[in-house]
Amino acid sequence: MAAKSFFAQNNVEVDYKSIAEEKNREELVKKYGRLAVPTIIIGDRVILGFIQNKDEIKKLLGS
């Protein structure tokens, strides 16, 4: 929820995919080799987890 709040507060358009849906879980594992929540993709950068990577996310977004 922290990631969703952060993106909403910073007016970042996000494409959310729920891992409750099997096709989304399978896609995540196939593309990135593991299932981690949240998996955040900014450009070609894949970030696993939000809190511990918040500074990097801000930098990538230019915030």
Secondary structure, 3 states (H helix, E strand, C coil): CHHHHHHHHCCCCCCCCCCCCHHHHHHHHHHHCCCCCCEEEECCEEEECCHHHHHHHHHHHCC
